[in-house]
Amino acid sequence: MKCEVCSKTISSKDYIKHLYECHPQSYEPLLEKIINLNNDGLSISEIAESLNRTKKFISDNLDLVMESDGAYKVNKPLNIKEWEPKNFTLEATTVWSFKDRGSWATHNGKYRGNWSPYIPRNLILRYTKEGDTVLDPFLGSGTTLVETKLLKRKGIGIDINPNAIKIAEENLRFNKNNDYHPIIRNLDSRNLNIIEDNSIDLICAHPPYANIIKYSDDIEGDLSLLDIDDFLIEISKVAKELFRVLKKDKYCAVLIGDTRRKKHMIPLGFEVMQRFLQAGFVLKETIIKEQHNCQETGFWYKRSIEYNFLLIAHEYLFIFRKP
Ligand SMILES: C[S@@+](CC[C@H](N)C(=O)[O-])C[C@H]1O[C@@H](n2cnc3c(N)ncnc32)[C@H](O)[C@@H]1O
């Protein structure tokens, strides 16, 4: 068929892709029209008819998802501009700092408290090889599993919040290395009985920490709702499960920060490290991860001067080994 904008001959299958790449001004309105008609309840055949196209044209070009009532919904294509970070090099020291958090593939900072994709990328590349199995027991928006899919590792992601599962699934809806599309489950990481003993090559864990960001209002077992003492009791149960599922001599990485109560520092990071050592792990590395969300002006800056305390600007990334 001929492109209506540049008259170039292109296969019907690549028409919308061609508009996206060569004529973005025509791509968005056409896509919007299709999605609006679909939201208005028109079937794919009706949409095709109203746009003077064949039904095959729509199904060849757009991602169609069958809903529970049997009708097809049009999924907006993901506009991915880069699949990889530019000029990536592995971190080589015990201080990690990512000023630009990374926005390749579907990565974005929308999920509160999600980690920079540079963290799982470094861990996966340093500690695993292609085809290995990587577990993220606190999946959130799926940052780790986007990286396992891009880097051809088998990913398993667990989160207690069904909303996180939905967001992660959306972020993983890209067509690249589909043989490595991960397994995602809405479960509690204190009980990983779907995973066999000694079966995982790397764990990338980013637990919520004690009451700082609440990920739900009342989900039973959501560790983000617990105060420090209860959090430490429950994280011990997670540490035991992670120890059980990891293969011998493999690594488990945990990102965790400290907090303040009544103007004093609570060494939550070290407390969590102790719980992992008690579960049987040995400490391989302690990495300081710099945080870039602390402003040198504004409300918290003024308070830090007025009330004489320092703003926390780092977290710990502990790397444990199962001996
Ligand atoms: C700090 S976020 C993880 C963010 C993730 N690294 C990302 O980049 O999107 C912590 C996650 O742990 C989940 N969570 C809390 N308690 C849990 C539990 N008991 N089992 C599994 N997931 C849990 C929360 O729902 C939240 O999504």
The ligand as an SDF file (V2000), in Angstrom:
LIG
                    3D

 27 29  0  0  0  0  0  0  0  0999 V2000
   10.4080   -0.2040   47.1960 C   0  0  0  0  0  0  0  0  0  0  0  0
    9.1210   -1.0230   46.3060 S   0  0  0  0  0  0  0  0  0  0  0  0
    9.9910   -1.9060   45.0540 C   0  0  0  0  0  0  0  0  0  0  0  0
   10.2210   -1.0410   43.8430 C   0  0  0  0  0  0  0  0  0  0  0  0
   10.9030   -1.7650   42.6980 C   0  0  0  0  0  0  0  0  0  0  0  0
   12.3150   -2.0220   42.9420 N   0  0  0  0  0  0  0  0  0  0  0  0
   10.7600   -0.9410   41.4100 C   0  0  0  0  0  0  0  0  0  0  0  0
   11.7580   -0.5280   40.8300 O   0  0  0  0  0  0  0  0  0  0  0  0
    9.6090   -0.6630   41.0160 O   0  0  0  0  0  0  0  0  0  0  0  0
    8.6480   -2.2850   47.4250 C   0  0  0  0  0  0  0  0  0  0  0  0
    7.5220   -3.2000   46.9550 C   0  0  0  0  0  0  0  0  0  0  0  0
    7.3620   -4.2610   47.9200 O   0  0  0  0  0  0  0  0  0  0  0  0
    6.0020   -4.6620   47.9210 C   0  0  0  0  0  0  0  0  0  0  0  0
    5.7400   -5.4590   49.1490 N   0  0  0  0  0  0  0  0  0  0  0  0
    5.4710   -5.0340   50.3860 C   0  0  0  0  0  0  0  0  0  0  0  0
    5.3200   -6.0890   51.2310 N   0  0  0  0  0  0  0  0  0  0  0  0
    5.5210   -7.2080   50.4920 C   0  0  0  0  0  0  0  0  0  0  0  0
    5.5230   -8.6150   50.7900 C   0  0  0  0  0  0  0  0  0  0  0  0
    5.2760   -9.0680   52.0090 N   0  0  0  0  0  0  0  0  0  0  0  0
    5.7560   -9.4820   49.7600 N   0  0  0  0  0  0  0  0  0  0  0  0
    5.9840   -9.0390   48.4980 C   0  0  0  0  0  0  0  0  0  0  0  0
    5.9820   -7.7230   48.1690 N   0  0  0  0  0  0  0  0  0  0  0  0
    5.7730   -6.8200   49.1520 C   0  0  0  0  0  0  0  0  0  0  0  0
    5.2360   -3.3570   47.7860 C   0  0  0  0  0  0  0  0  0  0  0  0
    3.9320   -3.5760   47.2960 O   0  0  0  0  0  0  0  0  0  0  0  0
    6.1430   -2.5510   46.8210 C   0  0  0  0  0  0  0  0  0  0  0  0
    5.6870   -2.6680   45.4990 O   0  0  0  0  0  0  0  0  0  0  0  0
  1  2  1  0
  2  3  1  0
  2 10  1  0
  3  4  1  0
  4  5  1  0
  5  6  1  0
  5  7  1  0
  7  8  2  0
  7  9  1  0
 10 11  1  0
 11 12  1  0
 11 26  1  0
 12 13  1  0
 13 14  1  0
 13 24  1  0
 14 15  1  0
 14 23  1  0
 15 16  2  0
 16 17  1  0
 17 18  1  0
 17 23  2  0
 18 19  1  0
 18 20  2  0
 20 21  1  0
 21 22  2  0
 22 23  1  0
 24 25  1  0
 24 26  1  0
 26 27  1  0
M  CHG  2   2   1   9  -1
M  END
$$$$
